[in-house]
Amino acid sequence: SGVNIDAFGFNAALPKIYKEAGIENFVTQKLRYNEFTVFPYIHFWWEGDDGSRILALHVYPGHSNHIDADELSSIVRVFHMTDGIYNIPVMWGYGNHGGGPQQRMLERIGELKTLTVYPNLKYNGFKGYFDIIRHEEEEALQNLPVIKNELFLETHHKTFTGQGRVKETERECERRLLAAEALTALAQGKDSGNMQTLFDEA
């Protein structure tokens, strides 16, 4: 799966690129930060201009969940009312700024797994999640909306540019960085005088 949690919008060519790379699924959560409109979908098909189609997941409610029983019940309801899907993924832990899972969250998972009246909890990754819904939720997946466009984020504007001058300058910086990296590697066995000549020539 192509997991891109924190990019500021997604180009319409990504479904085609992912499909060519053998990637069938896409995951993000960033579109919930839209400034003006609410992104209305959780699961949807994202289609490129060549007809390439991947299954996309816009994680709800986001990338940080503390394994609260009431919140998990609410998430289940939202998923089913939105898409008709019963299986839900939960990105748990303090997901921002490197916090990660905590011991008390692991303990809550252990407690909730013992309850027979609660949705079953299991550890899994996104690949496992998509395998499950493609197998168990086929009818719901057939009725998902199809987006044939970029996924534009209405916050953090102007992070992409079409200005040729900017792109040319960025490419020149990339070229110089690659040259500097190669010369630095050579410097391990060269004296400083010879290296200065190499840098001047580059």
C-alpha positions, -999 to 999 in steps of 0.1 A, spaced: 0 0 0 11 36 -7 9 53 27 13 91 25 0 105 58 13 141 58 17 154 23 -1 187 13 -22 174 -15 -19 146 -41 -13 148 -78 -39 133 -101 -11 112 -117 -5 92 -85 -30 64 -93 -12 57 -126 23 58 -109 12 36 -80 -5 11 -103 26 8 -125 47 2 -94 23 -27 -84 7 -6 -56 -30 -12 -54 -40 8 -23 -35 44 -11 -37 58 25 -37 93 38 -54 114 65 -43 149 56 -75 159 37 -93 163 70 -74 196 74 -93 212 46 -99 249 54 -132 254 36 -149 221 29 -152 187 46 -137 159 26 -168 136 24 -152 101 19 -134 75 39 -130 48 13 -131 56 -24 -117 46 -58 -90 70 -71 -87 68 -109 -60 82 -131 -64 98 -165 -55 64 -181 -81 45 -162 -58 32 -136 -78 27 -104 -66 21 -68 -85 17 -36 -80 47 -13 -85 52 24 -88 85 41 -82 75 77 -108 87 101 -105 104 126 -68 108 120 -33 95 127 -36 95 165 -59 74 186 -56 65 223 -78 34 222 -107 49 239 -137 25 239 -164 52 233 -143 67 205 -137 34 188 -175 27 189 -181 60 172 -155 53 145 -172 20 137 -206 38 133 -191 66 111 -174 40 88 -205 20 83 -228 49 78 -204 65 53 -193 35 33 -213 5 45 -180 -11 56 -177 -28 90 -140 -34 92 -121 -3 103 -84 6 107 -72 26 137 -39 44 136 -32 43 173 -7 60 196 4 95 199 9 97 161 23 132 159 58 144 167 71 108 172 51 98 203 40 63 192 21 37 212 22 37 250 19 9 276 -15 19 288 -28 17 252 -15 -18 249 -32 -27 281 -65 -12 269 -63 -33 237 -58 -64 258 -88 -55 279 -111 -48 250 -101 -80 232 -116 -99 261 -151 -84 257 -176 -104 236 -199 -74 230 -172 -52 215 -159 -52 179 -130 -77 176 -96 -60 178 -66 -74 161 -31 -61 153 -26 -56 116 -10 -34 90 -25 -16 61 -18 -44 36 -36 -68 59 -65 -44 63 -70 -40 26 -67 -77 21 -96 -81 46 -120 -55 31 -113 -67 -5 -123 -102 7 -151 -94 31 -166 -61 19 -169 -67 -18 -204 -54 -22 -196 -22 -3 -165 -16 -24 -184 -19 -56 -206 10 -44 -178 34 -34 -174 68 -52 -148 73 -79 -126 104 -78 -109 113 -111 -89 143 -100 -62 155 -78 -68 154 -40 -63 191 -32 -56 202 3 -73 235 11 -47 243 38 -10 249 34 -16 265 0 11 271 -26 33 241 -17 34 231 -53 44 254 -82 43 254 -119 69 282 -123 97 271 -146 123 293 -129 116 277 -96 118 242 -110 150 250 -129 167 263 -97 156 233 -77 170 209 -103 203 228 -103 205 224 -65 198 187 -69 226 184 -94 251 202 -71 241 181 -41 247 149 -61 281 162 -72 290 173 -37 280 138 -23 302 120 -49 332 143 -43 328 139 -5 330 101 -10 361 105 -31 377 128 -5 381 98 19 412 88 -1 424 121 -15 445 149 -1 430 184 3 449 199 -27 436 174 -52 401 177 -38 401 215 -42 409 209 -79 380 184 -82 356 208 -66 367 237 -89 362 214 -119 327 204 -108 
